[in-house]
Each structure stands twice: as structure tokens, then as C-alpha cells.
Amino acid sequence: MTRTLTRSYGDYETARSVVERLEEAGISSSNVSIVGRNGDGETNAEEGAGIGAGVGGAAGLLTGLGLLAIPGVGPVVAAGWLAATAVGAVAGAAAGGLVGSFIKEGHDEDEANYYAETVRRGGSVVSVRAEADQVLNVEAILDGAKPIDRTERTAQYRQEGWSRFDENADPYDREATASGRMTPPVV
């Protein structure tokens, strides 16, 4: 039986290194997805088109990275089945955009909202479809990279007034929020 395992990371580079380790461990790139903000979130089309080519010529999932604009999140780099599902959802083929993509893969609504909000706030998410005999190895790789503690981060978001991901919200500007130019969204 296939199980979807997902972790969020504070930065794109960590998530990218997790994807590389998963592929080195023999996990098929067709079972791995990554969605995140690369760098400061100021991603442009030329950068998005060249990101896959700029990962050192590696084969696999990372060579297929592309730019995707997700409502409420803004520009992200994404690859894999999760990105394809989110594109279909954004285009109206499925309900719920990024949140709907996570729910479709077996996450409950709270988890799905957390993962989408984490990407919105500049983090990155790696999600893996793992067969029963791969689960322990995949979990060790995902957890070995020190993912964000979902319980603690969700509590932090809620303390700031957040209740769920809002795809109609403006993309989150971490620098503006930190400097006091804007307040965190209350949803």
C-alpha cells in the first residue's frame, strides 16, 4: 500500500538536498515532489526556466523544476506529481489549489492548510509516495534534514491570527512583515 509522506523545510536548499538524497536511495523521481520558494521569493520566469538546468546536471526530478504561480502563494519552483496536481487545480481541474492537492494525496485538511501556508511564507515542502517497504527509509531521509516541527509552527501561525490557508490572500512578504510594514494575514 502506498503512503504519502510530507515534510516542510525552512528553505529551498534543504528541501532540494532531501530530494537528491531520496533519489540516491533509489526512490523513483516519479514518486517525489517539491514545491517551494527559491531564495527570497523574487523568482522570475528566466530564473524558473533555468533552475532545473542549474542543479549541477543531475538527472531526476530536479532537472524538471519549473516556475508555477499559485494563488495566495505567488511564484514557486515546483516539480513532480504534486506540482502537476496543483497546476490542474489552479486551472480549475480540481478544487482547492495547493490545499486540494495535499488532501487528494491523503493529508487531512489541517495538514494540507499548514503545508500550503508554509510554502506561502517562504518554506518548501517535499512529498513522497512510498511503498510499505520504503516508508522507514523515506522517513529517515525526510526527518534527517530537520524538517519544521508542524505542531510548533502551526501554533506560531495561530498565535499570529492564522486559521487556514487563504488562496485569495496576497503572497506573504516575510521581510515586510518583520519590518512592520505589513501585519501577518488574519484568516
N, C-alpha and C positions, 0 to 999 in steps of 0.2 A: 504494500500500500504506500502511495506517495504522500509525503507530508511537506508542507511549505514552512520553511524556517526563515525568519526575517530578523535582521538586526539593524539598528541605526547607529551611525557614527558621526562624530562632531565635524569631520572634514572629509572632503572627497578623496584625498590621497590615501587615507586609511582604508576607505571602502574599496578603492581601486586595488590596493595591495591584498585585501581579502579575496577579491575576485581572482587575482593572479594565483594566490595560494590554493584556492578551490580548484582551479584548472590544473595546477601542478599535481594535486592529489587525485586527479582523474575524474573529477566531476565535469560532466559534459557542459559546454558553454550554453547548450540549448536549455539547460535546467537552471541557469543562473541569470539574475537580473540586477541591474544597478541603476539607481535614479538619484541624482544629487546636483548640488551647486558646485561648480568647479571654481575654486578661488573665491573671489569677493562677490560673486553673483553677477558681475558685469560681463556676461557671456554674449558674444555677438555671433552672427552667422558664420563668418570666416573661421572663428575660433572653434565653433561647434563642428564644422566640416573637417577641421584638421586634427581634432582631439584624438580620434582613433588612430590616425597615422603617426601621432606623436608619442605613442606609448612604447617606443623602442622597437618597433617592428614585430611585436608579439602577435602570435596568432590567437584566435579565440574571440571571446566576447568583446574584449576591449577594443579590437580593431573595428567593431561595428558601432562605436559610440556616435551619437548624433545629437543635434540640438532639438529640444522639444519645449514648447511653451505650454505650461499647464495653468489653467485658470486658478487664481489665488496664490500661485507659487511663482510664476514668471518663468524665465528661461532656465532650463536644466540640461545637463548631459544625461543621456539615458541609453541603455541597451538591454536587449533581452525580451523575454515574453511579457514582463511587467510593463515595459515601455510600449510594446505593441498593443497591449490591452488598454493602457491609458490613452494612447492615440485614438483608438477606436471609440473609447468612452468620450473623449473630448469632441470627437467628430459626431457624436450623437448615436453611435452604435450600441452604447451601453449606458446605463445610468450611473451617475456618481463620480465620474472622472477618476482621479487617483484613488480616492477612498473606495469607490466601487471596484477598482482593480484589486485592491488588497482584500476586500470582502469576498470577491469571486475566488480568490486563492485560499480561502478558509480562515481568514482572520476575522475576529468579531469586530463590531462597529467601533468600539473604543480603541482597539489596537489600530485599526485602519485610520481613524482620525488622528491618532498620535503619530503614526508614520508619515502621513501626509503633512501634518503640521511641522514635523521635524525637518522635512525637506524644504518646506516653505521658509523656515527660519535659518536655512543655510546648511543643514546637515545633509547626510547622504544615507541611503538605505540599500542594503544588499539582501536579496530574497532568493532562496534556493528551493527548488523542488527536489526532495531527497527520497530515495527508496529506503525501505526499512533498514536495510543493511548499511546504508550510508549515513544515517541520522547522527550517530555518535561522532563520527569523523567530521561531518559538516558542522555540528555544534561546537566541537573543539576548535575548528578553524575560525568560525564566526566569533566565538567568545574569547579566543586567544588574542584578538585585536582590541580588546577592551571596548566593547560597544557601550553606548549611552545606557544608563540604568533607566529603563522605561518608567518604573514606578516613581523614582525621584524626579525625572524630567516632567512627567505628567503633573505631579504635584506642583512643580515650579510653574508650569504653564497655567494651571488652575489658580494659583496664587496671584498671577498677573491678570486674571479675569477671563481666561480662555475656557471654553467648554467643549468646542469641537472645531474641526477644520471648516473654514468657510471659503468655498471656491470663488465667491463673489468679492472677497476682500482683495485689497491691493497687495502685491507682493511685499513681504516683510523686509524692512530695511534695518538690519542689525545695528549699523553704525548710527543711523538717525535715532533709533530707539535708545541706544546707550548714551547719546549726547543730549537727549531730552528734546530733540526737535520734533519728535512724534511720540505718542504713547502706544504701548503694545495694544493690539486689537482686542476688543472685548466682543466675544461671540456668544 
